[in-house]
Amino acid sequence: MGGSRAQVNKPHKTRFSSKSSRNIHKISQKDKNRIAKSNRNVTQGARAARLQRSKMLREQKKEALLKEKRASSGSASAPRVILLFPLSASVNVSSLAEDILRLLSADVSRALSSTVASSEYKLRATVLHAPHGDLLSCMEMAKVADLIAFVASATEQSTCDYIDSFGSQCLSVFRSLGLPSTVVFIRDLPTELKRRNDAKKIVTSSLTSEFPEDCKFYPADTKDDLHKFMWLFKEQRLTTPHWRNQRPYLIAQKVDMVPDDSSPEKCTLLLTGYTRAHSLSVNQLVHVSGAGDFQLSRIEIMKDPIPLNARKDHNAMDSDDIQDAEIIRSVAPDPSSQEPFLVENVPDPLAGEQTWPTEVEMAEAERNQKQKRLRKRALPRGTSEYQAAWIVDDADGEDSGVENDGDDDEDDYGMLLDEGDSGFPSQEDTNNPDFEEDQASLHLRDSDEETENDSVMMEGDNMTREQIEDEIKKIKEAHAEDEGIYVFWMSPREFPDEVDTPLDVPARKRFAKYRGLKSFRTSSWDPKESLPPEYARIFAFDNFARTQKHVVAKALKVEQEGRDDCAPVGSFARFYIKEVPFHVASKLCAASRTAPIVLCGLLQHESKMSVLHFSIKKHDSYDAPIKSKEELIFHVGFRQFVARPIFSTDNINSDKHKMERFLHAGRFSIASIYAPISFPPLPLIALKGAAGAGTPAVAAVGSLRSIDPDRIILKKIILTGYPQRVSKLKATVRYMFHNPEDVRWFKPVEVWTKCGRRGRVKEPVGTHGAMKCIFNGGLQQHDTVCMSLCKRAYPKWPEHRFPANV
C-alpha cells in the first residue's frame, strides 16, 4: 500500500519474560480462601478477646457496686451517719433532727434515740445535729459523717445571711478534711406554691457555688418532703474521703470507765459501738480521739441491739439496750502476735563508740599533747599540720635555735575548725606586731594603693558600748534613707534575716553552730551530722514508700483472712482499752455528751515517734501571727496530738530548705514536727489555743506530706557591716564584728552587698573588729556589706503529746 507506514511491533511492557511466567506469582483461589480464613480467624479471635475482657470488667464493677451497696445499706452494715449542720445561727436543726427520727422510728411513743432502724425504708441511721458555735464538736462529727446535710433558712433577707461567719469557717474546714456526700435542706419556705418555688430558686442560686457540683437541694419543711428525700437517700451511693477508708474506726454509742485496782491512777476505758470501714483486730493498737494511743485488753462482740428486721416492739436504741445486749463471743489478745506499744526509741549512749579509753591512756595522750605543744619547730610558711607531721625530728633539731614567733597557719584558724577556744598557747600569740607585718607583706600585691592611713581603722577606738550602739543605729537609719532614695525597689522586708552581732559575746561563740555556704542549692550538707539528742528517740525508715506498701498489704491480708481475733465490719462490739489515765478517761466521759468519741485502729508502726512534714497554709480567718515552735494542736485524720512545728520553704531543686520564722499567709509552707508516725494521705487541721481557757481557733489547714528525719532545714542569718573607706575594689568595713579574732574566724566566708557586689575578707584592721574586704566591682559608700551564715534547725519536742493530757 502506498503511503502506508510499516507496522512496528513495540516491546510488551511487562516484567515477565513470557506468557507462561505471568501467572507464576498469582495465588490460587484455594490458597486465597485459606489465608483469608486464617486472617479472619485471628481478627475475630482478638475482637472476641477484647469483648470478653470488657464483659469481665463490667461484671467485676457491677459486682463491686452491689457488694458496696450491700455493705453500706444491708442488714449487716453499720447505721448511716447523717449530720445536720446549720449554715447560720437562726436555723433550728434540733426540730429537723426530731422530724427525721420520728419519720424513721415506728414507735413514736418512746423517747427518741439518735440511732433508729426503719423497716419501711429498710434503713438504719444515726442522726447528729452540730451545735452552732462549737468548732471542735462540729469537726469530730464531720470526720465520721456519711452524709452532711447543710440546713439553710429561706427567710434570710440577703444572700450573705444564708451563711454566717461560723458557718463559712466550718465549711472551709470540712473542705480541708474532705467532704463526704452532701445535700442542702431548705427550711422555712412559703406555703404558697409560686412563692415557694421562687424562694427555693433564690436560695439555690445563692448557695450553688459553695458546694460540690453533685450537691442536691431539697425542701425540708413537711413530712412529705422528708419522705421523698429518704426514698432517694436509701438508694443513694455514698462517697467518703479516701483517708477514712484506710483504717477501721468506731463511733462510741456509750462511754464508760472501770477503775484499775492495781494502779489507782489508771483505769480501763469501755467504748461500745459499730465497727466501720475495716475489721478491727484485738492485737492492733488503737487511738482514742484526743486521749492518745493504747492497747486493747479485750473485745466483746455483742448482739445487735437495733437490727434492721426488728422483732421487738420498738426499733430505737437506748442505753438499756446497749447495757443488756447479749455477748456473742469475747476475743482476747495473743501476746505473741500483739502489736507492741512502742513510742520512743531507747538510745544506747555507747552505741557509737567502738572502745572506751582507760584513764592511763587518756593521761598519756594528754601528756604527749602537752609535749607536742611545748616543742618549738621552724616550719616553712604555709605548712599544714598534716605536712608537718611528716618532717622528722632530726630536721627540727637542726633549726632548734630558731624561735617560733607563734604564727600558726592562718588557714587552720577558721570557722569550720573551732580552735580559738581550746586554750593552746600557740594560738594566743597570733596578734603580735610581727605576725601582722608578715601578713601585710603577703598581701602586698593585692593592695596597690594602700597607704599608711588605711591601716588605721577608727578614730574612736575608745568608744563605749553605748556610743557604739548609738553609732550603729545612726548608720542604719542613714542607710535606710539611702535605700529609699537610691534603691527604692528594695523593701525593708527584702532582708528579714539580718541580726546584730552582740558587743559582749564574741561572734565566734555566739554563732558557733553556724557555717557559711558557697551555694545554698549545690553545697553539700551531711544529714547525719551533729544531730540533737531527740533524734536518738525517734524512728526512721530506709524506704518509707516500700514500708507503707507492705504495711497496707499486710492489713488487707489480715482482713481478707477473716481471722477470729477481729471484730468484723458492721458488728456491734465493746472495746476494753487498758491503762488509760484516770483524768483522761473522766474528760472523755464528760466530752461524750456533746461530741462523738472516735476510736481508730492504727496500722503497724503508727505509734512510734518520728519527724513528720506537712504541707500547710494559714487559714483565711486567722489573723494573728503563727511563730515557729509555737504549740499547736494537730488534727491529722482521726488522730489528735500536740506539736511545736518549725516552718520552711519547699525547694524542688535542692535538698536544703530555708527555715521561716513565721507562717506566711497566702501560700503553702512545710511544717515539720515530732509526732507519731502516720501513713499518708491524711488531712490536717491545726488549732491554736486561746490565751485563756477559750475554744481554740483554726490556725492552718493542709495535709501530710512525708516522714523523713533527714530533711535538711537551715536557719539563715545575715551579719551586716558598713563601709567606712572605699578605694576602688577595696573597702574598710566596720561594725560587722567587734574584735579581730572574729574577723579571722569568719574570714573563709564570702561577703556580698545589697547592691549586688561579691567579695572576700582580706584581713582585720585595728582592735575593734574592722576588716578590709576586696570586691568584684566598685563599692558605693551607702552600700551595706552582708555575710550569710546557716545552721540546721530542728522541731521542738512537745511537753504534752495529746490534748487530753494538757
TORDOVEX-697445 format. One line per 5 residues: number of its first residue (from 0); for each residue x, y, z of C-alpha. Coordinates in nm, 2 decimals. Example, Ala and Ser with C-alpha at 12.3 -4.5 7.8 and 13.67 -1.06 7.14 Angstrom:
0	1.23:-0.45:0.78 | 1.37:-0.11:0.71
***
This chain:
0	0.00:0.00:0.00 | 0.13:0.32:-0.10 | 0.19:0.58:0.17 | 0.12:0.35:0.45 | 0.36:0.31:0.73
5	0.51:-0.01:0.81 | 0.38:-0.18:1.13 | 0.63:-0.18:1.41 | 0.59:-0.43:1.69 | 0.65:-0.24:2.02
10	0.81:-0.42:2.30 | 0.55:-0.56:2.55 | 0.55:-0.35:2.88 | 0.57:-0.63:3.13 | 0.81:-0.76:3.38
15	0.76:-1.12:3.27 | 0.97:-1.27:3.00 | 0.69:-1.49:2.86 | 0.32:-1.56:2.89 | 0.38:-1.88:3.07
20	0.56:-1.70:3.35 | 0.29:-1.44:3.40 | 0.07:-1.65:3.63 | 0.35:-1.79:3.84 | 0.32:-1.51:4.10
25	-0.06:-1.54:4.13 | -0.21:-1.72:4.43 | -0.47:-1.98:4.37 | -0.82:-1.94:4.48 | -0.79:-2.22:4.73
30	-0.48:-2.06:4.89 | -0.66:-1.72:4.90 | -0.95:-1.87:5.09 | -0.72:-2.04:5.33 | -0.52:-1.72:5.40
35	-0.83:-1.51:5.43 | -0.99:-1.75:5.67 | -0.68:-1.76:5.89 | -0.66:-1.38:5.90 | -1.03:-1.36:5.96
40	-0.99:-1.60:6.25 | -0.71:-1.40:6.40 | -0.91:-1.08:6.38 | -1.22:-1.24:6.52 | -1.02:-1.40:6.80
45	-0.87:-1.07:6.90 | -1.21:-0.90:6.89 | -1.36:-1.18:7.09 | -1.09:-1.15:7.35 | -1.15:-0.77:7.38
50	-1.52:-0.82:7.42 | -1.47:-1.09:7.68 | -1.23:-0.87:7.87 | -1.47:-0.58:7.86 | -1.75:-0.81:7.98
55	-1.54:-0.93:8.27 | -1.46:-0.57:8.37 | -1.82:-0.47:8.36 | -1.92:-0.77:8.57 | -1.64:-0.70:8.82
60	-1.75:-0.34:8.85 | -2.11:-0.44:8.89 | -2.03:-0.69:9.15 | -1.81:-0.44:9.34 | -2.10:-0.19:9.33
65	-2.35:-0.45:9.45 | -2.11:-0.55:9.73 | -2.06:-0.19:9.83 | -2.43:-0.13:9.83 | -2.50:-0.43:10.04
70	-2.22:-0.34:10.28 | -2.35:0.02:10.32 | -2.72:-0.04:10.33 | -2.77:-0.40:10.41 | -2.88:-0.55:10.74
75	-2.52:-0.64:10.84 | -2.39:-0.29:10.78 | -2.34:-0.02:11.04 | -2.61:0.26:11.06 | -2.55:0.55:10.82
80	-2.45:0.87:11.00 | -2.64:1.18:10.89 | -2.50:1.52:11.02 | -2.73:1.82:11.02 | -2.52:2.13:11.01
85	-2.68:2.48:11.03 | -2.54:2.74:10.80 | -2.64:3.02:11.03 | -2.74:3.07:11.39 | -3.10:3.13:11.30
90	-3.16:2.78:11.17 | -3.31:2.53:11.42 | -3.17:2.19:11.34 | -3.30:2.02:11.66 | -3.66:2.03:11.53
95	-3.54:1.89:11.19 | -3.35:1.61:11.36 | -3.66:1.52:11.56 | -3.87:1.51:11.25 | -3.63:1.28:11.07
100	-3.61:1.04:11.37 | -3.99:1.03:11.41 | -4.02:0.96:11.04 | -3.77:0.67:11.07 | -3.90:0.54:11.40
105	-4.21:0.32:11.40 | -4.27:0.36:11.78 | -4.33:0.73:11.84 | -4.44:0.68:12.20 | -4.09:0.60:12.32
110	-3.82:0.86:12.38 | -3.63:0.92:12.06 | -3.27:0.80:12.03 | -3.00:0.92:11.79 | -2.99:0.58:11.62
115	-3.30:0.42:11.47 | -3.39:0.15:11.23 | -3.68:0.18:10.97 | -3.84:-0.13:10.83 | -4.03:0.08:10.58
120	-3.72:0.24:10.43 | -3.50:-0.07:10.51 | -3.25:0.17:10.65 | -3.06:0.23:10.98 | -2.94:0.58:11.05
125	-2.77:0.78:11.32 | -2.88:1.14:11.31 | -2.64:1.40:11.46 | -2.70:1.78:11.48 | -2.40:2.00:11.50
130	-2.41:2.27:11.78 | -2.36:2.61:11.63 | -2.05:2.78:11.77 | -1.88:2.46:11.89 | -1.60:2.41:11.64
135	-1.44:2.10:11.79 | -1.77:1.91:11.81 | -1.85:2.01:11.45 | -1.51:1.88:11.34 | -1.54:1.55:11.51
140	-1.89:1.50:11.37 | -1.78:1.58:11.02 | -1.50:1.33:11.04 | -1.74:1.04:11.09 | -2.04:1.16:10.89
145	-2.16:0.96:10.58 | -2.38:1.24:10.47 | -2.36:1.61:10.57 | -2.69:1.79:10.53 | -2.64:2.16:10.53
150	-2.95:2.34:10.65 | -3.04:2.69:10.53 | -3.33:2.91:10.61 | -3.53:3.08:10.33 | -3.64:3.37:10.55
155	-3.30:3.55:10.54 | -3.31:3.89:10.39 | -2.99:3.89:10.19 | -2.76:3.64:10.02 | -2.48:3.68:10.27
160	-2.71:3.59:10.56 | -2.76:3.24:10.44 | -2.41:3.15:10.57 | -2.27:3.34:10.87 | -1.91:3.37:10.97
165	-1.90:3.05:11.18 | -2.08:2.85:10.90 | -1.83:2.98:10.64 | -1.54:2.88:10.87 | -1.67:2.53:10.93
170	-1.74:2.49:10.56 | -1.38:2.56:10.48 | -1.26:2.32:10.75 | -1.49:2.05:10.61 | -1.34:2.10:10.26
175	-1.00:2.06:10.41 | -1.10:1.74:10.58 | -1.26:1.61:10.27 | -1.64:1.63:10.21 | -1.85:1.31:10.20
180	-2.18:1.31:10.02 | -2.36:1.64:10.08 | -2.71:1.77:10.04 | -2.87:2.11:10.13 | -3.20:2.13:10.32
185	-3.41:2.44:10.27 | -3.63:2.53:10.56 | -3.90:2.80:10.62 | -4.02:2.81:10.27 | -4.36:2.99:10.20
190	-4.67:2.78:10.17 | -4.79:2.93:9.85 | -4.66:2.73:9.55 | -4.54:3.02:9.34 | -4.36:3.20:9.62
195	-4.23:2.86:9.74 | -4.06:2.79:9.40 | -3.92:3.14:9.37 | -3.77:3.13:9.72 | -3.62:2.79:9.65
200	-3.46:2.92:9.33 | -3.32:3.22:9.51 | -3.16:3.00:9.78 | -3.03:2.75:9.53 | -2.87:3.01:9.30
205	-2.71:3.18:9.60 | -2.56:2.87:9.76 | -2.47:2.66:9.45 | -2.11:2.80:9.43 | -2.04:2.70:9.79
210	-2.10:2.33:9.75 | -1.98:2.05:9.51 | -2.15:2.01:9.17 | -2.34:1.70:9.26 | -2.49:1.85:9.57
215	-2.87:1.85:9.56 | -3.11:2.09:9.72 | -3.42:1.96:9.90 | -3.71:2.14:10.08 | -3.74:2.00:10.43
220	-4.05:2.16:10.59 | -4.31:1.89:10.58 | -4.32:1.52:10.64 | -4.38:1.46:10.27 | -4.06:1.65:10.18
225	-3.85:1.43:10.42 | -4.03:1.12:10.29 | -3.92:1.20:9.93 | -3.56:1.26:10.05 | -3.55:0.93:10.25
230	-3.65:0.73:9.95 | -3.37:0.89:9.74 | -3.12:0.86:10.03 | -3.19:0.49:10.07 | -3.08:0.42:9.71
235	-2.80:0.68:9.71 | -2.44:0.56:9.67 | -2.25:0.75:9.94 | -1.89:0.87:9.89 | -1.65:0.92:10.17
240	-1.29:1.06:10.18 | -1.02:0.81:10.09 | -0.83:0.86:10.41 | -1.13:0.74:10.62 | -1.14:0.40:10.43
245	-0.78:0.32:10.52 | -0.83:0.24:10.89 | -1.11:0.08:11.10 | -1.29:0.32:11.33 | -1.58:0.32:11.57
250	-1.82:0.59:11.69 | -1.88:0.53:12.06 | -2.25:0.49:12.14 | -2.16:0.46:12.51 | -1.85:0.56:12.70
255	-1.77:0.41:13.04 | -1.47:0.35:13.27 | -1.37:0.08:13.51 | -1.11:0.16:13.78 | -0.79:-0.04:13.79
260	-0.73:-0.20:14.13 | -0.36:-0.24:14.07 | -0.30:0.12:13.98 | -0.53:0.39:14.11 | -0.41:0.64:13.85
265	-0.51:0.41:13.57 | -0.84:0.27:13.45 | -1.00:0.07:13.17 | -1.20:0.26:12.92 | -1.50:0.10:12.76
270	-1.62:0.21:12.42 | -1.93:0.05:12.26 | -2.04:0.09:11.90 | -2.04:-0.03:11.55 | -1.71:-0.12:11.37
275	-1.68:0.06:11.04 | -1.46:0.06:10.72 | -1.25:-0.24:10.82 | -1.24:-0.52:11.07 | -1.05:-0.43:11.39
280	-0.82:-0.68:11.55 | -0.77:-0.71:11.92 | -0.39:-0.73:11.86 | -0.35:-0.39:11.70 | -0.31:-0.06:11.87
285	-0.59:0.20:11.88 | -0.61:0.57:11.91 | -0.89:0.74:12.11 | -0.95:1.09:11.98 | -0.77:1.34:12.20
290	-0.66:1.09:12.45 | -0.37:0.91:12.28 | -0.26:0.56:12.17 | -0.34:0.25:12.37 | -0.36:-0.13:12.37
295	-0.67:-0.34:12.39 | -0.73:-0.59:12.66 | -1.05:-0.75:12.52 | -1.32:-0.72:12.26 | -1.67:-0.83:12.33
300	-1.88:-0.89:12.01 | -2.24:-0.84:12.11 | -2.58:-0.89:11.96 | -2.70:-0.60:11.76 | -2.94:-0.41:11.99
305	-3.12:-0.25:11.69 | -3.14:-0.49:11.40 | -3.30:-0.39:11.07 | -3.56:-0.67:11.09 | -3.66:-0.59:11.45
310	-3.87:-0.85:11.63 | -3.91:-0.62:11.93 | -4.19:-0.37:11.99 | -3.95:-0.08:11.92 | -3.67:-0.01:11.68
315	-3.47:0.27:11.86 | -3.15:0.23:12.06 | -3.13:0.34:12.42 | -2.87:0.29:12.69 | -3.05:0.00:12.85
320	-3.03:-0.19:12.52 | -2.66:-0.14:12.50 | -2.60:-0.24:12.86 | -2.81:-0.55:12.84 | -2.70:-0.66:12.49
325	-2.62:-1.03:12.47 | -2.25:-1.11:12.43 | -2.19:-1.34:12.14 | -1.82:-1.40:12.19 | -1.52:-1.24:12.36
330	-1.17:-1.20:12.20 | -0.85:-1.17:12.40 | -0.52:-1.06:12.25 | -0.24:-1.30:12.17 | 0.08:-1.19:12.34
335	0.29:-1.34:12.06 | 0.12:-1.15:11.78 | 0.00:-0.84:11.96 | 0.15:-0.51:11.83 | 0.40:-0.38:12.09
340	0.32:-0.04:12.23 | 0.65:0.13:12.14 | 0.66:0.51:12.13 | 1.02:0.62:12.17 | 1.35:0.45:12.10
345	1.57:0.38:12.40 | 1.91:0.51:12.29 | 2.24:0.35:12.40 | 2.49:0.62:12.49 | 2.78:0.39:12.39
350	2.63:0.26:12.07 | 2.85:0.49:11.86 | 3.17:0.41:12.05 | 3.39:0.11:11.95 | 3.62:0.13:12.25
355	3.64:0.34:12.56 | 3.99:0.46:12.66 | 4.12:0.39:13.01 | 4.24:0.66:13.25 | 4.60:0.57:13.19
360	4.56:0.60:12.81 | 4.39:0.94:12.85 | 4.66:1.07:13.08 | 4.93:0.95:12.84 | 4.76:1.12:12.55
365	4.73:1.44:12.74 | 5.10:1.43:12.83 | 5.20:1.37:12.47 | 4.98:1.66:12.36 | 5.14:1.90:12.61
370	5.49:1.79:12.50 | 5.39:1.85:12.14 | 5.26:2.20:12.21 | 5.57:2.30:12.41 | 5.81:2.19:12.13
375	5.92:2.47:11.90 | 5.96:2.38:11.54 | 6.06:2.60:11.25 | 5.84:2.52:10.95 | 5.81:2.67:10.61
380	5.52:2.92:10.59 | 5.20:2.75:10.47 | 5.29:2.41:10.61 | 4.98:2.24:10.74 | 4.96:2.01:11.05
385	4.94:1.71:10.82 | 5.25:1.81:10.63 | 5.44:1.90:10.95 | 5.38:1.55:11.08 | 5.60:1.41:10.80
390	5.90:1.63:10.89 | 6.14:1.42:11.10 | 6.27:1.54:11.44 | 6.63:1.55:11.32 | 6.55:1.82:11.08
395	6.37:2.00:11.36 | 6.68:1.97:11.58 | 6.90:2.14:11.33 | 6.69:2.45:11.34 | 6.61:2.43:11.71
400	6.78:2.76:11.77 | 6.53:2.94:11.55 | 6.25:3.07:11.77 | 5.89:3.03:11.66 | 5.71:3.36:11.66
405	5.37:3.19:11.72 | 5.22:3.24:11.38 | 5.01:2.94:11.33 | 4.88:2.86:10.98 | 4.60:3.10:10.92
410	4.41:2.85:10.71 | 4.37:2.63:11.02 | 4.22:2.92:11.21 | 3.87:2.94:11.06 | 3.50:2.90:11.15
415	3.50:2.54:11.04 | 3.76:2.44:11.30 | 3.69:2.58:11.64 | 4.05:2.61:11.78 | 4.03:2.96:11.91
420	3.87:2.84:12.24 | 4.09:2.54:12.30 | 4.33:2.73:12.52 | 4.65:2.63:12.34 | 4.94:2.87:12.40
425	5.04:2.87:12.03 | 4.70:3.03:11.94 | 4.71:3.31:12.19 | 5.00:3.49:12.03 | 4.85:3.55:11.69
430	4.80:3.92:11.74 | 5.17:4.02:11.78 | 5.30:4.30:11.56 | 5.54:4.07:11.37 | 5.26:3.85:11.26
435	5.05:4.14:11.14 | 5.35:4.28:10.94 | 5.42:3.94:10.78 | 5.05:3.91:10.68 | 5.06:4.26:10.54
440	5.36:4.17:10.33 | 5.20:3.86:10.20 | 4.90:4.06:10.07 | 5.11:4.35:9.93 | 5.03:4.25:9.57
445	4.65:4.28:9.63 | 4.68:4.63:9.78 | 4.80:4.85:9.50 | 4.72:5.18:9.65 | 4.72:5.11:10.02
450	4.85:5.39:10.23 | 4.96:5.42:10.58 | 4.62:5.57:10.68 | 4.44:5.25:10.56 | 4.59:5.05:10.84
455	4.44:5.29:11.09 | 4.08:5.19:11.14 | 3.87:5.41:11.35 | 3.92:5.75:11.50 | 3.71:5.65:11.80
460	3.88:5.33:11.92 | 3.80:5.42:12.28 | 3.42:5.45:12.23 | 3.20:5.29:12.49 | 2.94:5.03:12.43
465	2.65:5.28:12.44 | 2.83:5.50:12.19 | 2.89:5.21:11.95 | 2.52:5.11:11.97 | 2.42:5.47:11.90
470	2.66:5.49:11.61 | 2.53:5.17:11.46 | 2.17:5.30:11.50 | 2.25:5.62:11.32 | 2.42:5.44:11.04
475	2.13:5.21:10.99 | 1.89:5.50:10.98 | 2.11:5.68:10.73 | 2.14:5.36:10.51 | 1.76:5.31:10.53
480	1.71:5.66:10.39 | 1.97:5.60:10.12 | 1.80:5.27:10.03 | 1.47:5.46:9.99 | 1.64:5.71:9.76
485	1.89:5.51:9.56 | 1.75:5.16:9.57 | 1.38:5.24:9.62 | 1.28:4.90:9.47 | 1.43:4.72:9.77
490	1.18:4.69:10.05 | 1.28:4.65:10.42 | 1.13:4.30:10.40 | 1.39:4.21:10.14 | 1.64:4.11:10.42
495	1.44:3.99:10.72 | 1.72:3.76:10.84 | 1.95:4.05:10.95 | 2.08:4.02:11.30 | 2.32:4.23:11.50
500	2.64:4.10:11.63 | 2.65:4.12:12.01 | 2.90:4.35:12.17 | 2.95:4.15:12.49 | 2.99:3.80:12.33
505	3.24:3.71:12.06 | 3.08:3.63:11.73 | 3.27:3.30:11.70 | 3.10:3.18:12.02 | 2.76:3.34:11.96
510	2.74:3.19:11.61 | 2.95:2.88:11.67 | 2.68:2.65:11.52 | 2.66:2.85:11.20 | 2.86:2.80:10.89
515	2.90:2.96:10.55 | 2.77:2.80:10.23 | 2.92:2.88:9.89 | 2.58:2.79:9.73 | 2.26:2.72:9.91
520	2.14:2.50:9.63 | 2.45:2.29:9.54 | 2.67:2.29:9.85 | 2.67:1.96:10.04 | 2.54:1.92:10.39
525	2.56:1.58:10.58 | 2.21:1.50:10.72 | 2.36:1.28:10.99 | 2.60:1.54:11.12 | 2.56:1.69:11.47
530	2.21:1.56:11.54 | 2.03:1.67:11.85 | 1.96:1.43:12.14 | 1.59:1.40:12.03 | 1.70:1.22:11.72
535	1.81:0.92:11.93 | 1.45:0.88:12.05 | 1.28:0.87:11.71 | 1.25:0.61:11.43 | 1.33:0.63:11.06
540	1.26:0.42:10.75 | 1.52:0.30:10.50 | 1.25:0.32:10.23 | 0.93:0.48:10.35 | 0.72:0.41:10.04
545	0.81:0.04:10.04 | 0.73:0.01:10.41 | 0.39:0.18:10.36 | 0.30:-0.05:10.08 | 0.40:-0.35:10.29
550	0.20:-0.24:10.59 | -0.12:-0.16:10.39 | -0.09:-0.50:10.21 | -0.05:-0.68:10.54 | -0.36:-0.51:10.69
555	-0.56:-0.60:10.38 | -0.45:-0.96:10.40 | -0.55:-0.99:10.77 | -0.89:-0.86:10.69 | -0.94:-1.10:10.39
560	-0.84:-1.40:10.60 | -1.14:-1.33:10.83 | -0.95:-1.42:11.15 | -1.12:-1.49:11.48 | -0.93:-1.22:11.67
565	-1.11:-0.94:11.47 | -1.43:-0.76:11.52 | -1.60:-0.78:11.17 | -1.71:-0.47:10.98 | -2.06:-0.37:11.09
570	-2.06:-0.57:11.41 | -2.17:-0.42:11.74 | -1.88:-0.46:11.99 | -1.75:-0.33:12.32 | -1.38:-0.25:12.33
575	-1.18:-0.26:12.65 | -0.89:-0.01:12.64 | -0.64:-0.07:12.92 | -0.40:0.16:13.11 | -0.59:0.49:13.04
580	-0.51:0.77:13.28 | -0.80:0.83:13.51 | -0.82:1.20:13.45 | -0.82:1.14:13.07 | -1.10:0.89:13.09
585	-1.30:1.14:13.30 | -1.26:1.40:13.04 | -1.37:1.16:12.76 | -1.69:1.07:12.96 | -1.78:1.43:13.00
590	-1.70:1.52:12.64 | -1.91:1.23:12.50 | -2.23:1.43:12.59 | -2.16:1.69:12.33 | -1.93:1.53:12.07
595	-1.87:1.18:11.94 | -1.58:0.99:12.08 | -1.40:0.81:11.80 | -1.18:0.50:11.83 | -0.94:0.45:11.54
600	-0.73:0.14:11.46 | -0.37:0.20:11.39 | -0.15:0.04:11.13 | 0.18:-0.11:11.21 | 0.45:0.14:11.33
605	0.19:0.42:11.37 | 0.26:0.46:11.75 | 0.63:0.53:11.70 | 0.77:0.88:11.71 | 0.94:1.03:11.40
610	0.97:1.36:11.21 | 0.66:1.43:11.01 | 0.63:1.70:10.74 | 0.30:1.87:10.65 | 0.21:2.09:10.36
615	0.04:2.37:10.55 | -0.13:2.70:10.47 | -0.25:2.97:10.71 | -0.63:2.98:10.74 | -0.80:3.29:10.60
620	-1.00:3.36:10.91 | -0.69:3.36:11.14 | -0.51:3.70:11.16 | -0.27:3.65:11.45 | 0.09:3.56:11.37
625	0.20:3.20:11.40 | 0.56:3.17:11.50 | 0.78:2.87:11.46 | 0.80:2.64:11.76 | 0.47:2.76:11.90
630	0.24:2.50:12.04 | -0.04:2.39:11.81 | -0.30:2.11:11.82 | -0.27:1.89:11.51 | -0.58:1.71:11.39
635	-0.45:1.45:11.14 | -0.74:1.23:11.03 | -0.89:1.08:11.34 | -0.58:1.14:11.54 | -0.50:1.44:11.76
640	-0.17:1.54:11.91 | 0.02:1.85:12.04 | 0.32:1.96:11.84 | 0.56:2.25:11.81 | 0.64:2.28:11.44
645	0.91:2.47:11.25 | 0.81:2.61:10.91 | 1.03:2.60:10.60 | 1.01:2.65:10.23 | 0.98:2.37:9.98
650	1.27:2.38:9.74 | 1.22:2.15:9.44 | 1.58:2.18:9.30 | 1.76:2.15:9.63 | 1.80:1.91:9.93
655	1.82:2.21:10.17 | 1.52:2.42:10.27 | 1.52:2.76:10.43 | 1.35:2.79:10.77 | 1.07:3.05:10.81
660	1.03:3.23:11.14 | 0.66:3.27:11.08 | 0.39:3.10:10.88 | 0.31:3.34:10.60 | -0.05:3.39:10.47
665	-0.15:3.32:10.12 | 0.10:3.04:10.03 | 0.19:2.69:10.14 | 0.48:2.61:10.36 | 0.62:2.29:10.51
670	0.56:2.23:10.89 | 0.80:1.98:11.05 | 0.71:1.82:11.39 | 0.79:1.54:11.62 | 0.48:1.32:11.62
675	0.36:0.96:11.60 | 0.41:0.81:11.25 | 0.10:0.83:11.02 | 0.09:0.69:10.67 | -0.04:0.94:10.41
680	-0.27:1.06:10.27 | -0.42:1.24:10.57 | -0.57:1.58:10.61 | -0.45:1.83:10.86 | -0.63:2.09:11.07
685	-0.40:2.29:11.30 | -0.57:2.47:11.60 | -0.41:2.74:11.81 | -0.52:2.76:12.17 | -0.65:3.08:12.31
690	-0.47:3.28:12.58 | -0.71:3.18:12.84 | -0.92:2.86:12.86 | -1.12:2.95:12.55 | -1.20:2.74:12.25
695	-0.90:2.70:12.01 | -0.93:2.86:11.67 | -0.84:2.72:11.33 | -0.49:2.85:11.25 | -0.39:2.65:10.94
700	-0.50:2.36:10.72 | -0.31:2.12:10.50 | -0.21:1.76:10.45 | 0.05:1.51:10.55 | 0.35:1.53:10.30
705	0.61:1.28:10.41 | 0.80:1.13:10.70 | 1.17:1.20:10.67 | 1.41:1.28:10.96 | 1.69:1.35:10.71
710	1.51:1.66:10.56 | 1.76:1.94:10.60 | 1.61:2.27:10.72 | 1.85:2.56:10.75 | 1.81:2.87:10.96
715	1.98:3.16:10.78 | 2.11:3.48:10.94 | 2.28:3.78:10.78 | 2.55:3.98:10.96 | 2.58:4.34:10.83
720	2.86:4.59:10.82 | 2.91:4.93:10.68 | 3.20:5.06:10.47 | 3.40:5.34:10.62 | 3.66:5.39:10.35
725	3.62:5.29:9.99 | 3.91:5.27:9.74 | 3.82:5.12:9.40 | 3.77:4.75:9.47 | 3.87:4.76:9.83
730	3.68:4.88:10.13 | 3.73:4.91:10.51 | 3.41:4.76:10.67 | 3.32:4.82:11.04 | 3.05:4.70:11.29
735	3.01:4.35:11.14 | 3.24:4.22:11.41 | 3.39:4.38:11.72 | 3.72:4.21:11.76 | 3.99:4.09:11.52
740	3.97:3.73:11.63 | 3.61:3.71:11.50 | 3.73:3.85:11.17 | 3.99:3.58:11.13 | 3.74:3.32:11.23
745	3.48:3.42:10.96 | 3.75:3.50:10.70 | 3.67:3.20:10.48 | 3.31:3.30:10.43 | 3.22:3.51:10.13
750	3.07:3.86:10.17 | 2.82:4.04:9.95 | 2.65:4.37:9.93 | 2.29:4.47:9.89 | 2.37:4.64:9.56
755	2.50:4.31:9.41 | 2.88:4.31:9.47 | 3.06:4.00:9.60 | 3.39:3.98:9.77 | 3.61:3.83:10.04
760	3.75:3.93:10.37 | 4.12:4.02:10.34 | 4.24:4.09:10.69 | 4.14:4.25:11.02 | 4.23:4.61:11.08
765	4.28:4.76:11.43 | 4.15:4.61:11.75 | 3.77:4.68:11.72 | 3.67:4.43:11.46 | 3.71:4.63:11.14
770	3.83:4.45:10.83 | 3.95:4.50:10.48 | 3.75:4.35:10.20 | 3.81:4.31:9.83 | 3.51:4.31:9.59
775	3.45:4.22:9.23 | 3.34:4.58:9.15 | 3.33:4.93:9.27 | 3.16:4.97:9.61 | 2.93:5.26:9.69
780	2.96:5.45:10.02 | 2.59:5.40:10.10 | 2.60:5.02:10.04 | 2.57:4.75:10.31 | 2.81:4.46:10.34
785	2.65:4.13:10.44 | 2.76:3.78:10.53 | 2.52:3.49:10.52 | 2.55:3.21:10.78 | 2.34:2.90:10.81
790	2.27:2.63:11.08 | 2.04:2.33:11.08 | 1.71:2.38:11.26 | 1.50:2.11:11.43 | 1.15:2.10:11.57
795	1.09:2.13:11.94 | 0.99:1.83:12.14 | 0.64:1.88:12.28 | 0.58:1.88:12.65 | 0.25:1.71:12.61
800	0.18:1.46:12.33 | -0.20:1.47:12.33 | -0.46:1.74:12.40 | -0.63:1.55:12.68 | -0.30:1.54:12.88
805	-0.26:1.92:12.87
***
